[in-house]
Amino acid sequence: MARKASPVEQVVAIGIGAALFVVLGRFGSIPSGIPDTNIETTYALLALFAVLYGPLAGLLIGLIGHTIKDAISFGPWFSWIIASAVVGLIIGLAARKIDVRDGEFGKKDLIRFNLYQIIANAAAWFVVAPVLDIVIYAEPVNKVFTQGLVAGLSNIVTVAVLGSLLLAAYAKTRTKKGSLTREL
């Protein structure tokens, strides 16, 4: 079972995570060729923070980070802001099953993490973002589902590669549970 972060740790993590989301969103995005849709490295970082600090932190980092990123770019696009929050929330639920703080990130954890992130990205980008684009902004159906498909697939791959590497690297910095023994 994952160790629960203190409220102070969570607030700090949300602030740092949101700030890093903004920076990576502005400077770590790769154009996809589809209008207004990029390959985003920021979701790998969101996944790391969501696993470390849980669903509430994941939700707020996605919500706050994406809102600020949009506000300083072209203005808030709420359908995608909500989708980012959904990604953080769902991946954060994996925190209950994956505890990299104990220095472990084995094959089962890798598979579990990637199942969660695939579900999170599919729900957010194949359903939430396109549907809200239609409901809120009256965007054309073909356009938003194409954007959602490209965003979702690219985020799944980005999080699978970069997010998995970040979690594995983080786990290696931690002392494995039960590895310390007391000398008599």
C-alpha positions, -999 to 999 in steps of 0.1 A, spaced: 0 0 0 13 34 -9 24 58 17 1 88 18 18 122 13 11 148 40 -11 177 31 19 200 30 37 176 6 6 175 -16 3 213 -18 39 217 -27 37 189 -52 6 205 -68 24 238 -71 56 224 -85 37 199 -107 15 227 -122 45 249 -128 64 222 -145 32 213 -165 32 249 -178 69 250 -187 68 216 -205 35 225 -222 50 257 -236 85 244 -244 83 206 -245 55 202 -271 61 188 -306 37 198 -334 17 167 -346 7 181 -380 -30 182 -368 -41 218 -361 -41 228 -324 -28 193 -314 7 186 -302 27 157 -289 30 166 -252 58 155 -230 41 171 -200 17 141 -195 47 119 -186 54 144 -158 18 146 -148 18 107 -146 48 107 -123 33 133 -99 -1 116 -100 14 82 -90 36 98 -63 9 121 -48 -24 105 -57 -56 113 -76 -64 147 -60 -29 160 -68 -30 145 -103 -64 162 -110 -53 196 -97 -19 195 -114 -37 188 -147 -64 214 -141 -42 242 -128 -12 235 -151 -33 233 -183 -53 264 -173 -22 285 -168 -6 271 -200 -36 280 -220 -41 314 -204 -5 325 -213 -8 310 -248 -41 315 -265 -68 315 -238 -83 287 -217 -98 258 -237 -119 242 -210 -127 209 -227 -90 200 -229 -83 215 -195 -109 191 -180 -94 162 -200 -60 169 -185 -76 168 -150 -92 135 -159 -58 120 -169 -43 131 -137 -72 118 -116 -73 83 -132 -35 78 -132 -35 90 -96 -58 62 -87 -29 39 -97 -10 53 -68 -29 29 -46 -15 -1 -65 20 12 -73 44 23 -46 76 35 -62 85 52 -29 95 17 -17 121 14 -44 101 -11 -64 89 -7 -100 89 -42 -114 72 -57 -144 38 -59 -127 40 -23 -117 50 -13 -152 21 -32 -167 -3 -18 -141 9 18 -146 5 15 -184 -29 0 -182 -40 29 -160 -24 55 -182 -40 40 -214 -74 40 -197 -68 76 -185 -57 89 -219 -83 70 -238 -111 83 -216 -98 119 -216 -89 123 -253 -112 98 -271 -143 108 -251 -141 138 -227 -122 163 -248 -141 157 -281 -175 155 -264 -169 187 -245 -155 204 -276 -189 197 -293 -210 206 -262 -191 238 -251 -177 251 -284 -199 236 -311 -168 223 -328 -172 200 -359 -175 163 -349 -149 150 -374 -123 177 -363 -126 171 -326 -125 133 -328 -95 135 -351 -77 158 -327 -87 136 -297 -74 105 -315 -41 121 -323 -37 136 -288 -47 104 -271 -25 81 -291 5 104 -288 0 109 -250 -3 71 -246 30 66 -263 47 95 -246 36 84 -211 44 47 -219 80 57 -228 88 88 -207 64 82 -178 77 46 -174 113 58 -175 106 85 -150 89 61 -126 117 35 -130 144 62 -124 126 75 -93 122 40 -79 160 34 -82 166 65 -61 146 50 -32 157 25 -6 140 -9 -12 115 -19 14 132 -44 38 167 -38 25 180 -23 57 189 -45 85 197 -37 121 231 -47 133 232 -61 168 
